[in-house]
Amino acid sequence: MRDIDIIIQQLQLAHPDIRVEQLSVAHPGADDNGLWFFTHPASGIEVQLESSTGSCPFLVESAGSARRPMAATVQQAIALVLGCLGLGVPAV
């Protein structure tokens, strides 16, 4: 199981309304599809995790901040996504 799979699983367990979408690419295998988008109905923010391997570290970006932190661990990625979405955990 890749880190992104663990992140998605834990986020959806804690907040079942979180939606996750992976970037769709024109040429799977040739194009990098290592970008995941997270949204929640209670938030107007979209959060992105980026990693070409689906494993840590992840570049974290959101429309709500100009910061682009790196998440070195699964737990840090979860905290950053939740914080950016305003779901109770402050962004690291």
C-alpha positions as CSV (number, residue, x, y, z in Angstrom):
1,M,0.0,0.0,0.0
2,R,1.4,3.4,-1.0
3,D,1.5,6.4,1.4
4,I,-1.3,8.1,-0.6
5,D,-3.6,5.1,-0.1
6,I,-3.1,5.3,3.7
7,I,-3.6,9.1,3.7
8,I,-6.9,8.8,1.7
9,Q,-8.1,5.9,3.9
10,Q,-7.4,7.8,7.2
11,L,-8.9,11.1,5.9
12,Q,-12.1,9.4,4.8
13,L,-12.4,7.5,8.1
14,A,-12.1,10.7,10.0
15,H,-14.2,12.8,7.6
16,P,-16.4,10.6,5.4
17,D,-17.5,13.6,3.3
18,I,-13.9,14.3,2.0
19,R,-13.7,13.8,-1.7
20,V,-10.5,12.7,-3.4
21,E,-9.8,12.8,-7.1
22,Q,-6.6,11.8,-8.8
23,L,-5.4,13.7,-11.8
24,S,-6.5,12.1,-15.0
25,V,-3.8,12.0,-17.7
26,A,-4.0,11.6,-21.4
27,H,-1.3,8.9,-21.6
28,P,-1.2,6.7,-18.4
29,G,2.2,5.4,-17.8
30,A,3.9,8.2,-19.8
31,D,2.3,11.2,-18.1
32,D,2.8,11.8,-14.4
33,N,-0.5,11.3,-12.6
34,G,0.9,11.9,-9.1
35,L,-1.5,14.6,-8.1
36,W,-4.5,14.2,-5.8
37,F,-7.2,16.8,-5.1
38,F,-9.0,16.9,-1.8
39,T,-12.3,18.8,-1.1
40,H,-14.9,18.8,1.6
41,P,-18.4,20.3,1.5
42,A,-17.7,22.4,4.5
43,S,-14.8,24.1,2.8
44,G,-14.4,26.2,-0.3
45,I,-10.7,25.2,-0.5
46,E,-9.2,22.5,-2.7
47,V,-6.0,20.9,-1.4
48,Q,-3.5,19.2,-3.6
49,L,-0.9,16.5,-2.7
50,E,1.8,15.9,-5.3
51,S,4.2,13.0,-5.5
52,S,5.1,11.1,-8.6
53,T,5.4,7.9,-6.6
54,G,2.4,8.2,-4.4
55,S,4.7,8.1,-1.4
56,C,6.2,10.7,0.9
57,P,7.4,13.4,0.6
58,F,4.3,15.2,-0.8
59,L,4.2,18.8,-2.0
60,V,1.1,20.4,-0.4
61,E,-0.7,23.2,-2.2
62,S,-4.1,24.9,-1.6
63,A,-6.0,27.8,-3.0
64,G,-6.3,29.2,0.5
65,S,-2.6,29.8,1.0
66,A,0.5,30.8,-1.0
67,R,2.6,28.4,1.2
68,R,3.8,25.2,-0.4
69,P,5.0,23.0,2.4
70,M,6.5,19.5,2.0
71,A,4.9,16.7,4.0
72,A,7.7,14.3,5.0
73,T,5.4,11.8,6.7
74,V,1.9,10.3,6.3
75,Q,0.7,12.0,9.5
76,Q,2.1,15.4,8.4
77,A,0.3,15.1,5.1
78,I,-3.0,14.3,6.9
79,A,-2.5,17.2,9.2
80,L,-1.8,19.6,6.4
81,V,-4.8,18.5,4.3
82,L,-7.1,18.8,7.3
83,G,-5.7,22.2,8.3
84,C,-6.0,23.6,4.8
85,L,-9.6,22.4,4.6
86,G,-10.3,24.0,8.0
87,L,-11.3,20.7,9.5
88,G,-9.8,21.2,12.9
89,V,-6.1,20.4,12.6
90,P,-3.9,23.4,12.0
91,A,-1.7,23.3,9.0
92,V,1.9,22.5,9.9
